[in-house]
Each structure stands twice: as C-alpha cells, then as structure tokens.
Amino acid sequence: MWRFLVVFLFTSHCFAQEVPNHTWKIVIKDSLSADRNFELVNQTLKTNGFSIESKDLSNKSVRSSMKQIDNSSITYFFKFEIRDGVIEVAGELNPNTAIYINGVKTQSTFITIENWGGRFTEVFNKMNDFALKLRGSHTYIFD
C-alpha cells in the first residue's frame, strides 16, 4: 500500500508542476543527441499542425510558422534552441492591435511569450502544452 502512495505522490508532483508567473522559457532535459532532438522538434511541430518557418541544422535551431489564437488577433510563433540532452523552447507573440497616441496610429510589435495573465497567458499555455509533448524533465525559466 505504501508503495502505491509513494508512486502516486511522485507522479502527481511530476505532472502537476505549477508554472511560475513571468515564465518565458521552458528547458527540456533528456538523454537524446542534438541531432535526434532536432528531428524530434521538427516532427512534433509537423504532427501538431505547425509548419517550419526556418531551421538551421548547423546551429540546431528551429522557428515554427505563425499561428493565430482563435477568436483573437494575437499571432505567435515558437523558437527552439537544441543541444545534446537539451531543448529550449521560447517564442514571441504580436497582439496585432493599433494604439492611437495624439491621433497617430502605432502598430504593436512582437514581444516575448510570457506567463503573466490575460490573453497572453493563453499563448503561453499553448507553448507549455507543446513543450510537454517533448519528453524529458521540464524546467521553467522566469524573471
């Protein structure tokens, strides 16, 4: 009985990790080579409806295509830096809103995807959900 309880608590802790506020990068540690992780990221992107905007085989970096949040003007993309045993996931979003200052229209620009509330957390959750599809131990980087 106690073994079941230990296993249950351990697996609950592993899958229920709370994401800190202001998280902007997710680091996945595994035992795969950089080449294998590069293939894994590319395949996982394709399997989950992303196309690949750019990839650099020599630097082991990948950028996904742009996606749009449903019922929103927000667009986003993910960036991956890959090494032996490590995949780093970050991204950028653009709220695509116009701001008028003294009658002058300014367009929004891309900002870092970060877990800090509102519709922007929805984009972060999409990045986190994607990162969780990549097996390994996940660490959240935040300010």
N, C-alpha and C positions, 0 to 999 in steps of 0.2 A: 504494500500500500504506500509506504513512504517513497519508494522509487517512482511510482506514478506521480506523486505530488511534486517531487523534485523535477522530473521531466516536464510536467505541466507548467510549473513556475518558470523554468528555464525557457521553454518555447514561448510562453506568453510574453516574457521580457524581450525576447529576440524579435518578435513580430509586433509588439506594441510600443516600440520605441517612440517617444514623443519628439517631435521635431521642434527645436528651439526657434523662437522668434528671430528674425533677421538672418536666417539661414540663406546663403546664396550659392553654396556649392555642396555637392554630395560626392564623397570619395568612397569608391567600392574597392575593397581589397579582396583578391582571390589568388589562386595559385597558377594562373594561366600566363603564358608568354605574351609579350606585347603584340606579336603577330596574331595570336589566337584571340586576344581581347579585341583587336581591331576588327577582325572578321565577325566576332560576336556582336559588337556595337552596330556594324553595318547591317547584319542580318536582323537584329532586333528592331532597328529602325524600319526596315522594309516590312517586316511582319506586322508592325503596329501602324501602318498607314502613312509613314513618312517617306519622302524621297530624300536623297542625299544632295545637298546644295554643293558641298565641296568636301574633298578629303585629301589629306597629304600623307601618303604612305611613308615617306622618309621621316616626318616628324610625328607620325601616328596621331593625327588629329582629324576630327570629323565635325562637320556642321550640318545639321538637319535642314530640310526645307522649312519654309514658313508655314505655320498653321494659324487658324483663327479660332478664337473662343466662340462657341455657339451663342447666338443672340447678343453679340458684342462686337465692337470694332477693334478689340485687342488682338494683335498678332504677336507671334512669338517663334523662337527657334532655340534649339539646344546645341551646345558646343561640348565636345568630348576631347580630353587630352588623355592619351593612353600610354602606359609603360608596362614593363613586366610586373604582373601582380597588382596593377592599379588602373582603375578607370575613374577619371574625374569628370563630373557632369555639372555644367553650369548653363546659363542661357541668357537671352535678352528678350524683352517684350517692348512693344510700342502700343500705347493706349489709343493712338490714332485720333486724338482729339485736337480741336482747334481752340486756342486761347486768344481772346481779344484784349490787348493792352493799349489803352488810349486810341482805340479804333484801328490798331494794327493787328492783323491776324498772324499768329505764330503757330506753327505746326509742332506737335510733340515729336520727340526723337526716341530712339531705343534706350532703355535703361536695363540694368541687371535684374533678372528674375530673383525675387527675394520673398521670403515668408514674412509678410508684415501686415496683412489684412486686406479686406475688401476683395474686389475682383482680381487683384494681383496675386492673392493667396491661391485663387483658383488656378492660375497659371503655374504657380509653384507646385501645387498638388499634382498637376499633370506631369511636371518634371520629376517629382518624387515617385509617382506611380510608375513612370518609365524606369527610373533608376532601380526600383525594387524588382523589376523584371530581370535585372542583371544580378546573377547570384554572387554572393560573397558577403563580407561584413561591411555594413554601411556606416559611415561617419559623416556627421553634418558640420559644415564649416559656417560660422556665423560671426557677425561683428557685435 
